[in-house]
Amino acid sequence: MEPSLLEQDFEYVLIFAMFVMTCAIAISMVRMYSLFAMAMMTGIFSLFCAGLFIIMDAVDVAFTEAAVGAGMSTVLFLGTLALTGSIEKRVKGVDKPALLLVAVVGGMLLYGTSDLPDFGDPDAPIHHHVGNRYVQVSEAEVGPPNIVTSVLAAYRSYDTMGEVAVIFTAGLGVVILLGGSQRFARTRYKPDEEGDENPTALQAADIDGAAGEAEGVQTAQATPEGGPTPGKETT
Amino acid sequence: MKAHSVLRTSSKVLIPPIMLFGLYVQFHGDFGPGGGFQAGVLFAVAFILYSLVIGFDKARRVAPPGVMLSLSAVGLMIYVGTGFVTMFLGANFLDYDVLASNHISAQHYGIIAVEVGVGVAVATVMIGVFFAFAGRGR
């Protein structure tokens, strides 16, 4: 069914309003110094992007953007802020080479977008490739009414497996880098135990990698020099 | 956070519906928007909210980081395992048609199995990453 002219206009007005809001948020983020406010602003920015995706009928993408962009990454930003300061260092003056670089790259990107097909253009190259086939026969070939799911989990399930592997590997890397267990944090980052403490902490990481669940038993060996008692409530 | 009784109470009310919605998104992903990835993030957000409001140490007791890491590997193994099951049943890797006699329901079973793997892996990785961040400053 073809949407009425009023409906189409309303869609464009909404998209434009979202665009103005995201621009305003971006500019205000550049101008502020409180990192806490900035973390919140990135969350709001993601929420507006999610709204934009919903208007453009990309509901799955909007869902992911809202959950990851507005939810997870804001929480991670706040977690980082708890470790660092919450005020950005003030810099005097403008870094001219950086400004030039940003202007050139931004100009190139704007020039590039002029080549993109219009929003909802039926002649766009994306609608003349395999996408049409998915829309027409995925219900008979795979079944689910949500074509995104059929593409992700059936047609392209091998790709999705790679994605899951990437997520797993990335999570593993972050946990190993940051020392996922509170116990390591205590042994490794205590100021008076720095220096020669690192090898022991690494050994403790090895032990944990072998038997992650046996926390309580291992802790006694992993905290030499009478470190703080494990499992103690601190909050 | 003990002083914020409004925040604590409202979070306690919110956490079960968040998890329920996560499960809905997980198992309804083939009919509506969503799927394993979104469901995993939602499920992790419930744990993170619990950790932020009720306390980091209590959350760690509910979801020990070691268990979370192992479960993320289990999630990946569910996905890859589905592929191997189809292979041992005589089809190609991740070709779901051999999982049931009916073509459509076979595809459906395969998608559900694979999405469960995605959901488990994503949820536990997100929880693990959050604990890694939040545990550093302590």
HADDOCK unambig.tbl for C-alpha pairs under 7 A between the chains (distance, minus, plus):
assign (segid A and resid 59 and name CA) (segid B and resid 33 and name CA) 6.15 0.50 0.50
assign (segid A and resid 60 and name CA) (segid B and resid 33 and name CA) 5.17 0.50 0.50
assign (segid A and resid 60 and name CA) (segid B and resid 34 and name CA) 5.61 0.50 0.50
assign (segid A and resid 63 and name CA) (segid B and resid 34 and name CA) 6.91 0.50 0.50
assign (segid A and resid 63 and name CA) (segid B and resid 38 and name CA) 6.86 0.50 0.50
assign (segid A and resid 64 and name CA) (segid B and resid 38 and name CA) 5.67 0.50 0.50
assign (segid A and resid 67 and name CA) (segid B and resid 38 and name CA) 6.81 0.50 0.50
assign (segid A and resid 67 and name CA) (segid B and resid 41 and name CA) 6.38 0.50 0.50
assign (segid A and resid 67 and name CA) (segid B and resid 42 and name CA) 6.66 0.50 0.50
assign (segid A and resid 68 and name CA) (segid B and resid 41 and name CA) 6.90 0.50 0.50
assign (segid A and resid 76 and name CA) (segid B and resid 130 and name CA) 6.68 0.50 0.50
assign (segid A and resid 79 and name CA) (segid B and resid 133 and name CA) 5.96 0.50 0.50
assign (segid A and resid 79 and name CA) (segid B and resid 134 and name CA) 5.62 0.50 0.50
assign (segid A and resid 80 and name CA) (segid B and resid 133 and name CA) 6.81 0.50 0.50
assign (segid A and resid 83 and name CA) (segid B and resid 137 and name CA) 5.69 0.50 0.50
assign (segid A and resid 142 and name CA) (segid B and resid 104 and name CA) 6.00 0.50 0.50
assign (segid A and resid 142 and name CA) (segid B and resid 107 and name CA) 5.78 0.50 0.50
assign (segid A and resid 143 and name CA) (segid B and resid 104 and name CA) 5.73 0.50 0.50
assign (segid A and resid 144 and name CA) (segid B and resid 30 and name CA) 5.10 0.50 0.50
assign (segid A and resid 144 and name CA) (segid B and resid 31 and name CA) 5.97 0.50 0.50
assign (segid A and resid 145 and name CA) (segid B and resid 30 and name CA) 6.53 0.50 0.50
assign (segid A and resid 145 and name CA) (segid B and resid 31 and name CA) 5.35 0.50 0.50
assign (segid A and resid 146 and name CA) (segid B and resid 30 and name CA) 5.30 0.50 0.50
assign (segid A and resid 146 and name CA) (segid B and resid 31 and name CA) 5.24 0.50 0.50
assign (segid A and resid 146 and name CA) (segid B and resid 32 and name CA) 5.96 0.50 0.50
assign (segid A and resid 146 and name CA) (segid B and resid 33 and name CA) 6.91 0.50 0.50
assign (segid A and resid 149 and name CA) (segid B and resid 29 and name CA) 6.86 0.50 0.50
assign (segid A and resid 149 and name CA) (segid B and resid 30 and name CA) 5.56 0.50 0.50
assign (segid A and resid 153 and name CA) (segid B and resid 111 and name CA) 5.55 0.50 0.50
assign (segid A and resid 153 and name CA) (segid B and resid 114 and name CA) 6.89 0.50 0.50
assign (segid A and resid 154 and name CA) (segid B and resid 111 and name CA) 6.53 0.50 0.50
assign (segid A and resid 161 and name CA) (segid B and resid 79 and name CA) 6.67 0.50 0.50
assign (segid A and resid 164 and name CA) (segid B and resid 76 and name CA) 6.34 0.50 0.50
assign (segid A and resid 164 and name CA) (segid B and resid 118 and name CA) 6.25 0.50 0.50
assign (segid A and resid 165 and name CA) (segid B and resid 76 and name CA) 6.47 0.50 0.50
assign (segid A and resid 167 and name CA) (segid B and resid 122 and name CA) 6.95 0.50 0.50
assign (segid A and resid 168 and name CA) (segid B and resid 72 and name CA) 6.36 0.50 0.50
assign (segid A and resid 168 and name CA) (segid B and resid 73 and name CA) 6.91 0.50 0.50
assign (segid A and resid 168 and name CA) (segid B and resid 121 and name CA) 6.68 0.50 0.50
assign (segid A and resid 168 and name CA) (segid B and resid 125 and name CA) 6.49 0.50 0.50
assign (segid A and resid 171 and name CA) (segid B and resid 125 and name CA) 5.27 0.50 0.50
assign (segid A and resid 171 and name CA) (segid B and resid 129 and name CA) 6.08 0.50 0.50
assign (segid A and resid 174 and name CA) (segid B and resid 129 and name CA) 6.42 0.50 0.50
assign (segid A and resid 175 and name CA) (segid B and resid 128 and name CA) 6.78 0.50 0.50
assign (segid A and resid 175 and name CA) (segid B and resid 129 and name CA) 5.94 0.50 0.50
assign (segid A and resid 175 and name CA) (segid B and resid 132 and name CA) 5.52 0.50 0.50
assign (segid A and resid 178 and name CA) (segid B and resid 132 and name CA) 5.75 0.50 0.50
assign (segid A and resid 178 and name CA) (segid B and resid 133 and name CA) 6.87 0.50 0.50
assign (segid A and resid 178 and name CA) (segid B and resid 136 and name CA) 6.95 0.50 0.50
assign (segid A and resid 179 and name CA) (segid B and resid 132 and name CA) 6.22 0.50 0.50
assign (segid A and resid 180 and name CA) (segid B and resid 65 and name CA) 6.77 0.50 0.50
assign (segid A and resid 180 and name CA) (segid B and resid 131 and name CA) 6.35 0.50 0.50
assign (segid A and resid 180 and name CA) (segid B and resid 132 and name CA) 3.99 0.50 0.50
assign (segid A and resid 180 and name CA) (segid B and resid 135 and name CA) 6.98 0.50 0.50
assign (segid A and resid 181 and name CA) (segid B and resid 65 and name CA) 6.49 0.50 0.50
assign (segid A and resid 181 and name CA) (segid B and resid 132 and name CA) 6.63 0.50 0.50
assign (segid A and resid 181 and name CA) (segid B and resid 135 and name CA) 6.75 0.50 0.50
assign (segid A and resid 182 and name CA) (segid B and resid 135 and name CA) 5.13 0.50 0.50
assign (segid A and resid 182 and name CA) (segid B and resid 136 and name CA) 6.87 0.50 0.50
assign (segid A and resid 185 and name CA) (segid B and resid 135 and name CA) 6.75 0.50 0.50
assign (segid A and resid 185 and name CA) (segid B and resid 136 and name CA) 5.40 0.50 0.50
assign (segid A and resid 185 and name CA) (segid B and resid 138 and name CA) 6.62 0.50 0.50
assign (segid A and resid 186 and name CA) (segid B and resid 138 and name CA) 6.76 0.50 0.50
assign (segid A and resid 212 and name CA) (segid B and resid 66 and name CA) 4.33 0.50 0.50
assign (segid A and resid 212 and name CA) (segid B and resid 67 and name CA) 6.81 0.50 0.50
assign (segid A and resid 213 and name CA) (segid B and resid 66 and name CA) 5.34 0.50 0.50
assign (segid A and resid 213 and name CA) (segid B and resid 67 and name CA) 6.14 0.50 0.50
assign (segid A and resid 233 and name CA) (segid B and resid 57 and name CA) 6.43 0.50 0.50
assign (segid A and resid 235 and name CA) (segid B and resid 55 and name CA) 6.43 0.50 0.50
